[in-house]
């Protein structure tokens, strides 16, 4: 606690939902004042001893404050895709990719070149409000860009831009023209049994909801003209590179309707390959979602088939990485 006392010129204040931690962006457990933050999640070179615990972070800059508003403005209208794309690309440029995340992505079947081209980055040990400040200094307007929001400062006389995250690696969710429409985080540790987290801020001031966007993954070279549909943006990215086809990755099996909209709008004349995970044969909810997806696609009059692979592998991406040969069953 000696190092902390050196920088404490006023009492520390607990974070709350109106004043999240300037280091990890969370709304509990941590504390801060004008000069330092004691974060209980993000490590630094200055651990805090005693009952308090955590790690000390010296605040190198003051968060950007804004004039208070008479009424509380909640979520804003979602920014245009062009704005989101520019902001997200600039944010990814500010981040790096740690070795253990590269190792994990290589284990999943991607090459270093494919990892770099896809835009994977690490979300660990960053200061959200500093990232936001750098984006603003670059001329970006964060209002309505999903994931970003305004948090009131502890003095009650303004706001600063922030975002919430849990440690993991982040990657883009692209639309059919290659623009980044959203970001998704693959968590290092599961949060409430969830592996993935969409970068969204629909219930925050000046934030916006990302919705359930469909990721359109494209290979370097197209070898299969059919459009494959699977669960998950990361799986779609891996599968696309291995089979040489455009692959649509839904947020989950239950968000299949968005995939049908993308197929109708952007790929109206292509045959469709359904490649949902193997649990569609054992999980009632997944099976029903899969059946509804098939009915919706078949109802458009286009050709549809189901991809089949060795049951040892749950996902089509794992099967493709292992070199399994796919079989196809026509669905009428």
C-alpha positions as CSV (number, residue, x, y, z in Angstrom):
1,X,0.0,0.0,0.0
2,X,3.1,2.3,0.3
3,X,3.3,3.0,-3.4
4,X,-0.5,3.7,-3.5
5,X,-0.2,6.2,-0.6
6,X,2.4,8.1,-2.6
7,X,-0.2,9.0,-5.2
8,X,-3.3,9.3,-3.1
9,X,-4.0,13.0,-2.6
10,X,-7.7,12.4,-1.9
11,X,-9.8,9.4,-0.8
12,X,-10.5,6.6,-3.2
13,X,-14.0,6.1,-4.4
14,X,-15.7,2.8,-5.3
15,X,-16.8,2.4,-8.9
16,X,-20.4,2.0,-9.8
17,X,-22.7,1.7,-12.8
18,X,-22.5,5.4,-13.5
19,X,-18.7,5.6,-12.9
20,X,-17.0,2.4,-14.2
21,X,-13.4,1.6,-13.6
22,X,-11.1,3.6,-16.0
23,X,-8.9,0.5,-16.3
24,X,-11.1,-2.5,-16.9
25,X,-14.4,-0.7,-17.5
26,X,-16.3,-2.8,-14.9
27,X,-18.8,-1.3,-12.4
28,X,-17.8,-3.1,-9.3
29,X,-14.9,-4.1,-7.0
30,X,-12.4,-1.4,-8.2
31,X,-11.8,2.1,-6.9
32,X,-10.1,5.3,-8.1
33,X,-9.6,9.1,-7.7
34,X,-8.2,11.8,-10.0
35,X,-4.6,10.4,-10.0
36,X,-4.8,6.6,-9.6
37,X,-7.0,3.6,-10.0
38,X,-6.9,0.4,-8.0
39,X,-8.1,-2.2,-10.4
40,X,-8.9,-5.7,-9.1
41,X,-8.8,-7.3,-12.6
42,X,-6.0,-5.8,-14.7
43,X,-2.5,-6.4,-13.4
44,X,0.3,-3.9,-13.3
45,X,3.8,-3.7,-11.9
46,X,2.5,-2.3,-8.6
47,X,0.4,-4.8,-6.7
48,X,-1.4,-3.4,-3.7
49,X,-0.7,-5.3,-0.4
50,X,-3.0,-5.5,2.6
51,X,-6.7,-6.0,2.8
52,X,-7.4,-3.9,-0.3
53,X,-5.5,-5.9,-2.8
54,X,-5.6,-5.3,-6.6
55,X,-3.1,-3.4,-8.7
56,X,-2.3,0.3,-8.8
57,X,-2.5,2.1,-12.1
58,X,-1.3,5.7,-12.4
59,X,-3.7,7.7,-14.5
60,X,-1.5,9.4,-17.1
61,X,-4.3,11.6,-18.6
62,X,-7.6,13.0,-17.4
63,X,-10.7,11.5,-19.1
64,X,-12.4,13.8,-21.6
65,X,-15.3,15.5,-19.8
66,X,-18.4,16.8,-21.4
67,X,-21.0,19.4,-20.4
68,X,-23.8,17.8,-18.4
69,X,-27.2,17.4,-20.0
70,X,-30.5,18.3,-18.4
71,X,-31.9,14.9,-19.2
72,X,-30.3,11.5,-19.4
73,X,-29.9,10.4,-23.0
74,X,-30.0,6.7,-23.3
75,X,-29.0,4.7,-26.3
76,X,-28.4,6.6,-29.5
77,X,-29.4,5.7,-33.1
78,X,-26.8,3.3,-34.5
79,X,-24.2,5.0,-36.5
80,X,-24.0,4.3,-40.3
81,X,-22.0,1.2,-41.3
82,X,-19.3,3.5,-42.9
83,X,-18.8,5.2,-39.5
84,X,-18.7,2.0,-37.6
85,X,-16.2,0.5,-40.1
86,X,-13.8,3.5,-39.7
87,X,-14.0,3.6,-35.9
88,X,-13.5,-0.2,-35.5
89,X,-10.6,-0.3,-38.0
90,X,-8.9,2.6,-36.1
91,X,-9.5,0.8,-32.8
92,X,-8.0,-2.4,-34.0
93,X,-4.9,-0.5,-35.3
94,X,-4.4,0.7,-31.8
95,X,-4.3,-2.8,-30.4
96,X,-1.8,-5.7,-30.7
97,X,-2.1,-9.5,-30.7
98,X,-0.5,-11.4,-27.8
99,X,1.4,-14.6,-28.4
100,X,-1.0,-16.8,-26.5
101,X,-3.8,-15.7,-28.6
102,X,-1.8,-16.2,-31.8
103,X,-1.0,-19.7,-30.5
104,X,-4.7,-20.4,-29.9
105,X,-5.7,-19.2,-33.3
106,X,-3.0,-21.4,-34.9
107,X,-4.3,-24.3,-32.9
108,X,-7.8,-23.6,-34.4
109,X,-6.3,-24.0,-37.8
110,X,-5.5,-20.5,-39.0
111,X,-2.1,-19.5,-40.4
112,X,-0.3,-16.4,-39.1
113,X,-1.0,-14.7,-42.4
114,X,-4.7,-15.5,-42.1
115,X,-4.8,-14.3,-38.5
116,X,-3.3,-10.9,-39.4
117,X,-5.5,-10.4,-42.5
118,X,-8.6,-11.2,-40.5
119,X,-7.8,-8.5,-37.9
120,X,-7.6,-10.4,-34.7
121,X,-6.4,-8.4,-31.7
122,X,-6.0,-8.9,-28.0
123,X,-8.2,-7.1,-25.4
124,X,-6.0,-7.5,-22.3
125,X,-4.4,-4.9,-20.1
126,X,-5.8,-1.9,-21.9
127,X,-7.4,1.3,-20.5
128,X,-10.8,1.7,-22.3
129,X,-11.1,5.5,-21.7
130,X,-7.6,6.1,-23.1
131,X,-8.4,4.1,-26.2
132,X,-11.5,6.2,-26.6
133,X,-9.6,9.4,-26.1
134,X,-7.1,8.4,-28.8
135,X,-9.9,7.6,-31.2
136,X,-11.6,11.0,-30.5
137,X,-8.2,12.7,-31.0
138,X,-8.0,11.0,-34.4
139,X,-11.3,12.7,-35.3
140,X,-13.8,9.9,-34.8
141,X,-17.3,10.4,-33.4
142,X,-18.1,7.5,-31.1
143,X,-21.8,8.3,-30.6
144,X,-24.0,5.4,-31.8
145,X,-21.1,3.1,-32.5
146,X,-21.9,-0.2,-30.7
147,X,-19.7,-0.9,-27.8
148,X,-18.8,2.7,-26.9
149,X,-20.8,4.8,-24.5
150,X,-20.5,7.9,-22.2
151,X,-20.0,7.4,-18.5
152,X,-20.6,10.2,-16.0
153,X,-17.5,11.3,-14.2
154,X,-17.4,11.1,-10.4
155,X,-17.8,14.9,-10.0
156,X,-21.1,14.8,-11.7
157,X,-20.2,17.6,-14.1
158,X,-19.6,15.8,-17.3
159,X,-18.9,12.5,-19.1
160,X,-16.1,10.5,-20.6
161,X,-16.2,7.9,-23.3
162,X,-15.6,4.3,-22.3
163,X,-16.4,0.7,-23.2
164,X,-16.8,-2.6,-21.3
165,X,-14.8,-5.7,-22.1
166,X,-13.6,-8.9,-20.6
167,X,-10.1,-10.2,-21.4
168,X,-9.8,-12.2,-24.7
169,X,-9.2,-11.6,-28.3
170,X,-11.5,-9.5,-30.5
171,X,-12.2,-9.9,-34.2
172,X,-14.3,-8.1,-36.9
173,X,-17.8,-9.2,-38.0
174,X,-17.9,-8.2,-41.7
175,X,-20.8,-7.6,-44.0
176,X,-21.0,-8.8,-47.6
177,X,-19.0,-5.8,-48.8
178,X,-16.2,-6.3,-46.3
179,X,-17.0,-3.5,-44.0
180,X,-16.8,-4.1,-40.2
181,X,-20.3,-4.0,-38.9
182,X,-19.5,-5.2,-35.3
183,X,-16.8,-6.7,-33.1
184,X,-16.9,-10.0,-31.2
185,X,-14.8,-11.0,-28.3
186,X,-13.6,-14.6,-27.6
187,X,-13.3,-14.6,-23.9
188,X,-10.2,-16.0,-22.1
189,X,-12.5,-17.1,-19.3
190,X,-16.2,-17.9,-19.7
191,X,-18.6,-15.3,-18.3
192,X,-21.8,-16.8,-17.1
193,X,-21.1,-19.9,-19.3
194,X,-20.6,-17.7,-22.4
195,X,-17.5,-18.1,-24.6
196,X,-18.3,-15.1,-26.8
197,X,-19.3,-11.5,-26.2
198,X,-20.6,-9.0,-28.8
199,X,-19.1,-5.5,-28.5
200,X,-22.4,-3.6,-27.8
201,X,-23.7,-0.8,-25.6
202,X,-27.4,-0.6,-26.3
203,X,-28.4,0.1,-22.7
204,X,-25.7,2.8,-22.2
205,X,-25.8,6.6,-22.7
206,X,-24.9,7.5,-26.3
207,X,-24.3,3.9,-27.1
208,X,-26.0,1.6,-29.5
209,X,-27.0,-2.1,-29.8
210,X,-25.0,-4.2,-32.3
211,X,-28.0,-6.6,-32.9
212,X,-27.1,-10.1,-34.1
213,X,-25.1,-9.4,-37.2
214,X,-24.1,-12.2,-39.6
215,X,-20.4,-12.5,-40.4
216,X,-19.6,-12.9,-44.1
217,X,-16.3,-14.7,-44.3
218,X,-14.5,-14.8,-47.6
219,X,-11.5,-17.0,-48.5
220,X,-8.4,-15.8,-50.3
221,X,-9.3,-17.9,-53.3
222,X,-12.9,-19.1,-54.0
223,X,-13.0,-22.8,-54.9
224,X,-16.7,-23.5,-54.1
225,X,-19.3,-21.2,-55.4
226,X,-21.9,-22.3,-52.9
227,X,-22.7,-20.2,-49.8
228,X,-22.2,-22.1,-46.6
229,X,-24.0,-21.2,-43.3
230,X,-22.7,-22.2,-39.9
231,X,-22.8,-21.1,-36.3
232,X,-20.3,-18.5,-35.1
233,X,-18.2,-15.8,-36.8
234,X,-14.9,-17.4,-35.8
235,X,-16.0,-20.8,-37.1
236,X,-17.1,-19.2,-40.3
237,X,-13.7,-17.5,-40.7
238,X,-11.8,-20.8,-40.2
239,X,-14.1,-22.8,-42.4
240,X,-14.0,-20.3,-45.2
241,X,-10.2,-20.4,-45.5
242,X,-10.2,-24.3,-45.4
243,X,-12.9,-25.0,-48.0
244,X,-12.5,-21.9,-50.2
245,X,-16.1,-20.8,-50.0
246,X,-18.0,-17.8,-48.7
247,X,-19.3,-18.8,-45.3
248,X,-22.0,-17.0,-43.2
249,X,-21.5,-17.2,-39.5
250,X,-24.6,-16.5,-37.3
251,X,-24.3,-15.3,-33.7
252,X,-26.1,-18.6,-32.7
253,X,-28.3,-21.2,-34.2
254,X,-31.4,-19.3,-33.1
255,X,-30.4,-16.2,-35.1
256,X,-30.8,-17.9,-38.4
257,X,-33.3,-15.5,-39.8
258,X,-30.6,-12.8,-40.2
259,X,-28.6,-15.3,-42.4
260,X,-31.7,-15.8,-44.6
261,X,-31.9,-12.0,-45.1
262,X,-28.3,-11.8,-46.1
263,X,-28.7,-14.7,-48.5
264,X,-31.7,-13.1,-50.1
265,X,-30.2,-9.6,-50.3
266,X,-26.6,-10.4,-51.2
267,X,-26.5,-13.9,-52.6
268,X,-29.9,-14.5,-54.3
269,X,-28.7,-17.0,-57.0
270,X,-26.4,-19.2,-55.0
271,X,-26.9,-22.8,-53.7
272,X,-26.8,-23.0,-49.9
273,X,-25.0,-25.5,-47.8
274,X,-26.3,-25.8,-44.2
275,X,-23.4,-26.7,-41.9
276,X,-24.7,-26.2,-38.3
277,X,-22.9,-28.0,-35.5
278,X,-23.4,-31.7,-34.8
279,X,-25.5,-31.0,-31.7
280,X,-28.4,-30.3,-34.1
281,X,-28.9,-34.1,-33.8
282,X,-29.1,-34.2,-30.0
283,X,-30.2,-30.7,-28.8
284,X,-33.9,-30.1,-29.3
285,X,-33.5,-26.3,-29.5
286,X,-30.7,-26.4,-32.1
287,X,-32.6,-29.0,-34.1
288,X,-35.7,-26.9,-34.3
289,X,-33.7,-23.8,-35.2
290,X,-32.0,-25.8,-38.0
291,X,-35.3,-27.1,-39.3
292,X,-36.7,-23.6,-39.4
293,X,-33.7,-22.3,-41.2
294,X,-34.0,-25.0,-43.8
295,X,-37.7,-24.3,-44.3
296,X,-37.0,-20.6,-44.8
297,X,-34.3,-21.2,-47.3
298,X,-36.2,-23.9,-49.2
299,X,-39.2,-21.5,-49.3
300,X,-37.1,-19.1,-51.4
301,X,-36.9,-21.7,-54.2
302,X,-33.1,-22.1,-54.1
303,X,-31.2,-25.3,-53.9
304,X,-30.2,-26.4,-50.4
305,X,-28.1,-29.2,-49.1
306,X,-26.7,-30.4,-45.7
307,X,-23.0,-30.9,-45.1
308,X,-22.2,-34.1,-43.4
309,X,-18.9,-35.0,-41.7
310,X,-17.3,-37.4,-39.2
311,X,-19.2,-37.2,-35.9
312,X,-16.0,-37.0,-33.9
313,X,-15.9,-33.2,-34.8
314,X,-18.7,-31.0,-33.5
315,X,-18.2,-28.1,-35.9
316,X,-17.5,-28.1,-39.6
317,X,-14.5,-25.9,-39.0
318,X,-12.8,-28.6,-36.9
319,X,-13.6,-31.2,-39.5
320,X,-12.2,-29.1,-42.3
321,X,-9.0,-28.4,-40.3
322,X,-8.6,-32.1,-39.7
323,X,-8.9,-32.8,-43.5
324,X,-12.2,-34.6,-43.3
325,X,-14.1,-35.1,-46.6
326,X,-17.5,-33.6,-46.6
327,X,-20.6,-35.4,-48.0
328,X,-23.7,-33.5,-49.0
329,X,-27.4,-34.5,-48.7
330,X,-29.9,-32.6,-50.8
331,X,-32.8,-31.0,-48.8
332,X,-36.1,-30.4,-50.5
